[in-house]
Amino acid sequence: MLATLLTILVLAIVHLVAGTTAVLGLKWGPRALSAASGVSVAYVFLDLLPDLAEQQSLIDRAGLFPGLDRHIYILALVGLTVSLWVETASRESRRRRRAMGEPDQTGTATFWLSIISFMVLNAAIGYAVASPGDRAVEPLWLFAVAMGLHFLANDHSLVEHHGERYQRIGRWLLVAGLITGWLIGTLPAVEIRPDILALVLAYIAGGTIMNILRHELPDTDRSSDVVAFATAATVYGALLLSLSPGG
């Protein structure tokens, strides 16, 4: 319980710090953010998704959605699609406002669509953290590093889209989603079933992949650093493989 609480607190602090003016103004930001994205995507593809695929049999035995197959990949696709929808809506909202001579940030409705979407994703992450001993999120520090770096890169993009509203309101709501998910997972009356957790983590994986891609392939003048991304992904991927049972 203490380890999961500390993990949630660290991730919450990342959210609160990543979008501040001081962090946003660091000159090494773009390269560091690309490296952070590389670490996150390496974790998703080399650790999280393979572990979840092995748990497909648990979902089959539980009889969840019996008419479907490959539940893990379906939920990952759902997570990716929702994140793509939110990103597309945010970019379109900014284009419309620029065309009307208004500030280059999303409108109110799109802002709330984005924040609610990320609150759901963060609640899923908090719920997953509250499951000590589950292979898909163990060791917990690897999961925390990957998600923390993902938050670091993602929050920069959210500030670009939503401006001061995200710094003033949005980041606090994302922290609230994170803590709410963790609290739900720690309630004595709530049983974290391995099959349900696998589906939650699959949704997280899909959302994380899309959020990384939207940062690395922006429609602004900011350029990502491919070398930093590839180097971080390679180094962290090698670490993951060395810690795997077959490594």
C-alpha positions, 0 to 999 in steps of 0.5 A: 500500500505504501509503495502504491501511495508513493507512486501516485504522489510522484505521478501527481507531482509530475502533473503539477510541475510539468505544465508550469512556466519554469519547466516549459521554458527550459531550453532542453525541453524539446529534446528531453520530451522526445527522450521521455516519449521514447522511454514511454513507448518502449515500455508499452511495446516491450513490457506492457502489451506482451504481458497483457497478451499473455493474460488474454486467457484470463479474460477468455475464462472469465467469459467477458464479452464472449462474442469477441476475441483479442480483447486486449488489442480491442481495448488498446485500439479503443484507447488510441481512438479516443485519444485521436478523437480528442487530439483532432477536436483540439487541433480543429478548435484551435484552427477555428479560433485562429481563423476568427482572430481569437487566441490560439487555444481551444474553445471551452467545450473542447477544453472540457472534452479533453480534460474529461478524457484525460481524467478517465485515462488517469483514473485508469492509471491510478486504478492500475497502480493500486494493484500491487503484485500484478505482473503487468505493472511489476516492477512498479517503479518501471511503470511509474517511470514510464507513466511519469515521463509520459505525463511530462511530455503530454502536459506540454502538449496540453498547455499548447492546446489549452493555454492558461486554463490547463495550468489553472484548472486542468492539471488539478483535475487530472491529478484528481482523476489519478487519485480517485482511481487509486482510491477506488482500487484500494477500497476493501470492497473493490476487488481488482480482478486480473482480467478487468485490470488487463482490460484497463491497462490495455486502454492505458496502453492505447491512449499512451501510444496515441499521446506519444505520437501526437507529441512527436508528430505535431502540426506546429513549428516545434520539431521533435528530436528523433535521435533523442527518441530513438536513443531513449527507446533503445536504452530503456528497451534494453533495460526492460529486456534485461529485467524480463524473465527470459532476459 
